[in-house]
Each structure stands twice: as structure tokens, then as C-alpha cells.
Amino acid sequence: MKTTARFGLVGLVLIALAGAGYWGWRSFGAVGDAPKFKLGKAEIGPLTSAVSATGTLNPVVSVQVGSQVSGQIKEILVDFNSPVKVNQLIARIDPETFQYRVRQAEADVEAARAALGVQRAEVLRAKANLAEFQRDFERKKLLVERNFLSSAEREKAQSVLDAGRAALQVTESQSKNSEAQVRQREAQLGQARIDLERTAIKAPVDGIVVKRSVEPGQTVAASLQSPELFVIAKSLTDMQVETSIDEADVGRIRKGQKASFTVDAFAGRDFVGEVIQVRKAATVVSNVVTYIVVVSAANPDLTLLPGMTANVRIVTAHKDNALKLPNAALRYRPPGATDEKKSETTVSPAPTSTGGTGGGQAQLRERLATELKLDADQRAKLDAIFAGMREKFQAARDLPDAEKNRAQERNRAEIREKVALILSTEQKLRYAEMASDAQAARAGGGGGSGRIWIMGEDGSPKAINLRLGITDGSMTEIISGEIKEGSEMIIGQQTKNGGKASGMPGPRLF
């Protein structure tokens, strides 16, 4: 009986081991199986690249109305949202003090004019005395010549005549001084009247009062700067969004680009506009550099209000029939695959290297020769062009940043002009297409080279190198490469238990 029990126990152990082995085979046997790939397809369709940011809605013209004189607010004639016309009276400062200043200035003018009249009378009297002295001198001079008077009498008459002339000059100078005092008093009177007029606060433009900062009885002081009393928006039917664009994206923004935006107050409603200004003044906050981009915003029904936060989307590039692929295909890397960059230069018909030397230039020359189908003579001329520009690119590399970018752009423009001279008409058309694709790719935030993986004939992943165009964040345009519409590519990989495979780094565009 003990032997039978012993054999039964051994049998149970063997059965348990067999079950554990089968479970292990079922669970871990798939490790050596071929992985399952998730595939995506290339397709043709519209592709839009855009830059998103937030901004604040403001009137196109907003005027701050202040006061040039100090005093107490006597009355306010408008309120928030009041429509106003140009030169309309909107507030008044107590004018009593300024009225008395006008009266005092008027009295000063009258006194100055009276003093001027006295001086003019003195001038006339001095002229009359001078004429009498002149006649007396002439008589005595004649009598001396006839020996009826001594020469001392003539000399005395001469002295009196000279004194009369001096007195006339003095009175004429005093008269001119009185005239100047009259003009001075008149100027003071004019200033007093202007200050009196400035107690009446008037609207400088047609518009709507969007802000009122004072109340009746409040005292305003305009000693150092004009205090703000009102803010008048010239027209709320034309608004603008002032949005901050990061320095990495501002190079893609151009005047005239279409834009759309939403506001939280009207969820689900899209408003349209366009870029009307890219301001060159940078704003630096916490070492983050941004630039103000102004987007127009029509507001015919006065729905939008100043100060609202707008979520702006600026379209930087758009293509209606672009061959595009999922960005997940560009991010995928099979386990064990190398992650080396292609040595090929970025998409541009002119060099972007700052030095003008190295493998990138050689790859660019080869691409131009291949895609433009240059003959031997044209290849030689192309090599001479690049060789001649090498020193200029090297010199630009040592310049300060502000000058380096301009120098490099001049060098690239010079190369484009020289390359165009050696091309035929058909080659120039193709060269222009390459330049257009490069510009669109840069404007769309894409461009450059990329690598994807497709299923090879042996069932293993095969790398394909592509030239890329614009991107919208989820799809990227294919400019050239061995991919056509409907071509499948690997966008992911799963193990048998459903987990994601390793070897899939973050987004990368070559």
C-alpha cells in the first residue's frame, strides 16, 4: 500500500510539472516568434501647416484721453459704452480759477498798451524837442558866421542838439520795450485762454468710451504727465489680436497669411483674419524670446470685446494634393536598428552650410547634378561655383550673429543666381520647383530628410530614405522617395501579449 501511494504521489508531481511546462510554453514561447507590425499608408490629400498661439483682442485704434491742466472734475457727460463724436464735450474741469487768470491777463495787456501809449507820446515829444534844438543850432551857427555871437554860443547849441538826439534814442528804445511787453502780455493772455479751453475735455476721435477712470468731484493733477480720464476705441467693428509667437516659429510668419481664432466666450465659433504686422521688437520673459504678431479681426456685429483672450491659428503653408505619411512612421525604429543621420543635406536648392565645405556641400552638388540632369560641362561649372564661394562661407562663419545671417543669405542668393545662369530653360523650371518646395517646407516647419521602414520581401523591416516637406504635426508631406500613394509603412510594433516593442525613440526628422 505504501508503494502504491508513493507511485501516486510521483504521478501527481509529474502532471504538475507537465502543466507548468505547457503554461510556460504558451506564455513565453512567443518571444522567439516574429513580431507583429502596425502598418500605415501613404495618401494624397490636403495638408496644412500652422502655428498656434494665444493673444489679446484690442481695438485697432485706442486713444487715451487725459487732461493738460490740473483741477477738480466738475461734471462728466459720458459713461461706459457711450458713443462719442470728434470734439464732443465729454467732461469739464472747474473753470473758475482759469477764468480769473484770463481776466488778470486781459488787465495786464491793457496796462501794457497804456504804457506803450505813454512811450509813444514821449517819442513824439523827443522828436519835437530835437527839431527845436536843430533850428536853434542853425540860427546860432549863422549868427556866429556873421560875428553877432561868440563861438561858445554855437558850441552850447551843439551840445543841446546832441543831448536831444540821445533823448530821442532813449525814448524810442523805451517805446520798443513797451511794444515787446504788450506782445508778452498778449501771449500770456492767449495761454490763459487756452488753459481755460482745456478745462473742457473733448473727444479726439469718433468712437466708443470703453473706459472711464474719474468721477465728478475728483481732483486731477497734470504736473508731470497727463492723467488718464477716458479710453476711447475709435471703432469696435475692426479689431486686432496681438499674439506672442515664439522665436522658433516667427520665421514662418509672413504678412498676409490667413489666420483663424476662437474665444472662450463663444465656444465653437471660428473667427477669421490675416497677419497684418510682424513686430521686430522682441519680448524676453524668463529667457523665453517672443515676438508680437498682429492679426486682423473683423467684428461687424460687435460680438468681440476688447481684452478677450484669443486662441490663434496662423496658416503658414497649405497644399491641396500632397503625398503624405503618418508621423508615427518617421518615429518608428525597429529593435537593433542604427540611428545614424543621413549625410544628405537638407531640402534646399542653395547651400545652408555656414562653412561652405564638407560632405553636405558634396551631397548638395550631387543632388543638383542628379535632379537637374546636368551634363559634364554643367557639372564642371557647378563645381567651380561651389569652389569659388567656399571662402565667402568660411568668412561669414566668423561674423557676429546679426551680420552672419545676412552674409549667409547673400551668399546663398549669389549661388542661386550663378547656378541659374548655367541651366537650360527646362532645368530652370525644375530648379524653381526645388526652391519653391524648399521655401514651403521651411514655412511649414518641416523639410529635411527622414527615414521610414517598410516590410521587405523577406518579411523583415527595410529602411527607406525620403525627402520631406510641410507637416501639420500628425502627417508630413513626401517630396521625393520610393513611396507612392497607398504604399504601406511600419508605424508601430506589438509583442504577442499586446505590449509595445522597444526601440522606438521619440519624434525625429532628419
Helices and strands as residue ranges (DSSP letters): H 2-28, G 29-32, E 36-41, E 43-59, E 62-66, E 71-76, E 83-84, E 89-93, H 96-145, H 151-198, E 200-202, E 207-212, E 219-220, E 228-233, E 238-246, H 247-250, E 258-263, G 264-266, E 271-285, E 288-298, E 309-326, H 327-331, H 359-371, H 376-397, H 401-421, H 425-443, E 449-455, E 461-471, E 475-480, E 488-494
